[in-house]
């Protein structure tokens, strides 16, 4: 008999829907699982009679009670407050959805498996189980459909249109394993543990996962396992993390607070003191969006009033936060700027996909800075060794010398700048290697990479950056001349 499309919501199934990030996406993965059940579950399912293609309102009206608010700009709290039908899906807890009788799940075993996969404490897990996954704004639910398309459960036709897929081409969700709660073999766990221990500082929850894996491993190994030299680690990961242990503990506390905040349907605004220099500290109130590990430190991308007082995105380095803990401000707090409250009322608070999209548009971590065209020249032999066939950024690509003039004529609107660059190129060899891309103006990470390429990498554009590199090279030359 063919395996059914929709499996019970086990840890493995939810992990697949969370794209490997179950600790941060548990509530969303529960929603995605229910979407899949409604679309492709036991007949009659929605895929049998939805319009082809369909839009979000077609599934919204099937998903919720007729009394559920349809306004696109309702806040998460307003959704459940204004829905008069207590039987509507927006009032159903994750616990009720997951442990419905037809799924046959054991709550203690399910919770143990989820904790094994995520490292969540039982208190945090209970909080998620008692929340209502569908008590959220319509924008989040529209995004769910986009996620389903990315995972292969729907076909996106653009402009908010989607199409259900034939059962034969749908992804396969793993069924519950009655004999092994982990998808990994003992040998795989042994190989994985050293790697996880090397990167555990990036995600504090990994410490709990590592502990669970060790317990899982030792409980199945013999009490006195014989040494096996074939299992000696041969691959080592060295990631620089510049923080002393006491600062790292404080940063981990911030990260834990943020991850707990992001588990809540309404999220929230945070306040903290931030050091700009040894003598200047400013108070920041901002809406936290996502975390990054970049060049030896952790950063928070957030939207609000930046350190200069402008309404903008900003990347905050966590170890420069001076407060012992982040202060979580309730949405009714008068300190929260009115523009953030308005974004929340409109269901338009910034999302992490905005950050990801902007990072893809230009090379540089400070994604909110203006972008400029980068044009580089390398000696051919140097490029072959150190630049060709390496991934720096999606926009950073080789360009043939013969294509430079038409490309620059089309891209550069400033005629004086265009003439200056064409004169420079006229003095350069067609046999050299040329690369073009987009960078964030003033981004230190890009500047550090370009410095690493000196003296073989010549910056032709932007001209301001070229002048800066010229000044730095002249300063370096003066340093070395003093030794002669």
N, C-alpha and C positions, 0 to 999 in steps of 0.2 A: 504494500500500500504506500502511496506517495506521502512524503513528509508534508504536513500542513505548512502553509506559508508563514503563519504567525505562531511563534512559540510562546510559552509562558514567559513572563518577564523575569527571568533569572538574571544573576549578576553578569553572566557571559553575554546574554542577549542585550542587556542594557549597555554593557561595555562596548559592544559592536556599534550600537546606535550613537554612543558618545564619542566615537572615533578615537578610542583609547584614552579619553580624558574624563573618566567617570567621576572622579573626585570633585571636579569643578562643574560637571554637567549632569549630575544625577537627575535633578528635577526636569531638565529639558529632555533627557533621554526617556524618562517616563512618559512625557507627552508624546515624543516621537513614536514610542512603542504603541501607544493607544491610537495615534493616527494610522499607523500601519494596520492595526487590528480593524479599525473602521473601514479602511480602504480595501483591504484584501482578506479579511478574516472570513469566518464561516458565512456562507451565503444566507440571506441576500446581503452582499457587501456593496459599498458605495461605488466601487469601480464598475459595477454592472450597469448602473443607470445614471452616472454623472454625465453632464455635458462634455463633449470632446471638441476642443479643450474646455477646461473649467477654470474658474477664478475663485479667489478666496471666499467671496460671499456665498457661493454655491455650497461649500462645505461648512461655512460658519453657521448657516441656517439649519444644517443637519446636526451639527455638533452640539449646539446649545438650545435651551428652551426658547420659545417665542418671546418670553419676557426678558431675555438676556439683552442688555444694552448693546446696540449696534454701532454707536458712535465710535469713530476711529480715534478720537482724542480723549477717551476716558482714561483716568489713571487706574493703576492696578487695584487700589482700594475701592474706587468708584464702581468697578466692574461688579464685584460681589455685593457691595452695598446697595446698588440700584437694581440688582436682579431679584425680582420678587418670588421666583420659583426656587424653593429650597432643594428641589430635586434636580436642578440644573447641574450640568457637569462642573460649572465654576465653583460649586459648593462641595464637591466631592474631594475628599482627602486622597493623598497618594496611597495611604494605607488601605482605604476602601477599594481603590482601583486595582492595586497589586494583589490583594489577598481575597479577591472575589472567588467564590467556590469553584467556578469552572476552571481556574488555573491550577488548583491543587498544590499550592506552595505552602511549605512549612515556614511560618514566620521566623522562628529562632534560627533555622538553617539559612534562610534567605539573608537575614541580618548579618550572620556570621560571614557569609560569602561576600556580601557587599563591603563589609569592613575589611576583609582580606584584600579585596581589589582596590579599595580607596584609601584605607588608613583613617577613615572618619571615626570619631568617637561615637559611642552609643548615644550620648546626649545630642550630638549634631545630627545623627541619623534619625533619631526620634523626631527632632524638629522638622526635618524634611518630610517624614512620613505623615506628620500632622498638618502639613501645609497643603494647599489646594493647587496643584500644578496648573490648572486652567483658569485660575483667578488672575489673569494677566491681561495686558492690553492686546488689542488686535494686531498691532505691529509685530509683537513677539510671535504671534501665531502665524502671521504671514511669513515671518522668517523661518518658522518650523517647516513650512512647505519648501522653502529654498534649501534647507538642510536636507530634507528628504530627497530632493533632486540631486544634491551633491553626493548623497550616499547611494544613489541608484534606484530609489523607490518610486520616483516620478521623473517625467521628462519635462524640463523647463523649456517653454516656447518663447520666453521673454515677455516683457510688459505685463507681468503678473498672471500669465497663462500657464497652465500645467496640464499634463496628460498622464493618465494611468497607463501602466505598462502590462504586457502579457505576463502571466505567472511564470512562464518558462525562463524569462530573463531577469526576474527579481533576484536580489541578493539572498544568500542563505544565512539565516540566523541559527547559531548553534543551539541545539536542544540542551536541556539540563542533563548533566552527567551525574548519575547516581553513585558512581564509584570514585570519582575524583573531582573535588570541588575546584581544583585548579586546572587550567588548560595547559599547564606546563608539566613536562616530565621532571623527575628529580635531577637528571643530568642537565636539563635546560636551566633549572633553578640554580644549580651549582655554577653554571657559566654566567648567569645573569647577576648573581649577587655582587661580585666584585665591581661590575659596571655600575650597578645602582648605588653602591657605597661611594663610588667616585663622584657621582653627581647629586648626592642626597642633599647637598646644601642648596641646590636650586629650588627644590620643593620639599619643605620640612615634613610634609605628610609621608614622604618616602621612608623616613626613619621607622615609622610604624609598619609600613609595608615590608621593609627589610627584616624587621623583628619577626613579623608573621611568617615570612619566607624561611627564616632560620628555624623557627619552631616547627614549621611544616616539614622542613628537611630533616632535622634531627629526630623528629618523632617517627620517621620512616627509615632512617639509617640504623644500622646495627650499633649497639652501645660502644663498641670499640672497632670502628671501621679501619680496615687496613689502608695504609698510605698508598695513594695512587699518583705517581709522578705525572701521569698524563693529564691530571686535573690541575696541575700547577698553573696559576695564571700566567699567560704569555702576552696578553694585551693590557696595557695600562693607559688610563685616561688622565691627562694632566690639565686641569682647568684652573686658571688663576682666579683666586678669590681674595681680595686684598684686605679684608676686614679682620681685625683681631676677634678672638672668641666672644668677648663681652658685647662687642658691637654686633656681631653676627646673631647673638641671642635676641637682641633688641629688634633687629631687622626681621628675624623669624616671627617675632610677636606681631609686628605690623602685617606681615604676609598672612599670618593665621587670622588676624582680625578682618582683613580684606576678603579672604576666601569665605569666611563665615558670613560676612555682609552680603557677598554676591550670591549666597544660597537663598537669601530672602527674596520674595517676589518683588518687594518695593525697593530693594537695594538701599541706598542712602548717600548722604553727604558726609564728608569727614573734615575735621579741623586739626591742624598741627602747626608747630613752630618749625620753621625751616631756615637753615643756616646758608646764607649767601656768601659769607666770608667769616673770618675769625671775629670780626667786630660788628657784623650786621646779621640780625635774625628777623624774619618777618613771619607774621601769622597768616596761614593759608586756609581758605575754605574752598573746597573743590569737590567735584563729582568723580570718584575713582572709576576707571574703565578697565585697565588691564595691567599686568606686570610683565617685565622683560628682564632677562639676564643678558647684559651687553658689556663687553670689554671689562670684565673683572668686577662688576658691581650689579646690583639689582635696581631697577627703575620702575616707578609707577607712572603710567600715562593717565592723565586726568584732565578734565575740562572744568574751567571756572575762571576766577580772577588769578592770573599768573603772578609771579613775584614782583613784576613791575606794575601790577594793578590793572592790566589789560584783560579783557575777556578773551580767553584763548586756550588752546591746548598747551600742556607743558609736561615734560618728563622730569619727575622728581627722583633724585637719587636717594634711596631709602636710608642709607647711613647718614645722610645730612639732615634727616628729621631729628629734632632735638627733644621732642616730647617723649616721655616714657611709653605712652600708648597713644594711639589715635583716638580722638574724640568723635564718636558717632553722633551726628546731629539728626534728630527727628525732622521730618519734612515740615512740621509746623513751626520749627525754631525760627524766630525773627532774624537771626544772624545769616540765614541762607539767602543769598542774593535772589532778587525777584526773577531774574532771567532764568535761573535754574528751576525755580518753581513753575514758571511758565512752560519751559520745555517738558517738564514732567506732566503737567496738565494736558499738553498736546500729544503726549506719548512720543516725544522726539528726543529723549535723552540720548546722548552719544553712545554708540555701541563699539565693541572691539573690532568689528569688521571695517569700520571707518579707518582705524589705525592700520589694519592690515592692508587695506586698499592704498592708502597714502604711502606706506612703506614700499609698495610695489611700483608706485609711480616715479619714485626718484631714490637714488642711492643716498642713504644717510638716516641715522636713527631719529634725529629731530624732525619728524615727519611734517610738522606744522610750519617749518620755515619755507620761504619761497624757493622754487626750484630753478636751476639754470642748466643750460646745455654745457656738457663737458666734452672737450675734444683733446685727445692725448696722442703723442707720437712716441714710438719706441724704436730703437734699433731692431732690425728683424731677428737677429740671433737672440737678443734678450727676450723679446716677445715670445719666441718659440719655447723658451725655457720656463718663463715665469708668468706669462699672461694668457697665451693661447690655451684653449681647452680648460680654463678655470672659470668658476662661476663667482663673479663679484656682485653683480646685480642684474636683474632681468633686462634692464635698459642698456647695460654696458656691453656693446657689441663691436666687432671688427667692422671697418668700413674701408673699401678699396680707395686708393688715392684718386682714381678716375671719377669716383662718385662724390668726392668731397665738394667740388664746386657746385653741382646742381643741388646737393643736400643743403649746403650753407646758404645758397641763394634763396631757397625755399623757407629755411628755418629762421635766419637772421633778418629781422625787420629794420634794424639800424644800419643804414648804408655806410656810415663811417666805420662802424665796427666790422661790417662785412668786408670793406676794403682793406682794413688793417689785417684781418685774418687771412685774406687771400694773398696779401703780400708776404706774410709769414710762410704760408704754404708754398709760395713760388720759390722760396729759398730752401725748401726741404726736399729730400730725395723721395721720388715715387717708390723706391724699393724698401722704404721703411714701413713699419706697421702702424696703422692708425686705428684708434678706437673712439667711439662716441657713446654718450649716455646722458642721463639726467641726474643731477646731484642737488642736495639741499645746501643752499648758500650758508657758509659759515659752520657747517657741521664738522665738529672736531674729529669724528670717526673717519670721515672721508679724507680730511686733511692729513690724518696720521698715515693712512694708506698711501696717499700721493707722496708723502715724505719718504716712506719706505722705498718707493720706486726710484728716488733720486740716486744717482745723477742720470739714470737711463730713461726715466719717464719725463717727457716735456709736456707741460700743460700749455695748450694753445688757447683754449676757452675754458672757463670765462676769463676775460681779460683782467678783471680785478684779482682773481686768484692767481693768474700768471704773474702779475706784478708782485703779489705777496710772496710767491715762491722765489721770484728773482731777488727780492730784498733778503729773504732768509738765506739764499745761497751766497749772496754777497757778504752777509754777516758771518757765515761759516768760513768763507775764504779769509776774512780779516782775522778770525781766530787762529787759523793755521799759519797765516803769514807772520804772526807774532813769534812763531817758533823758529823762523828762518834766521 
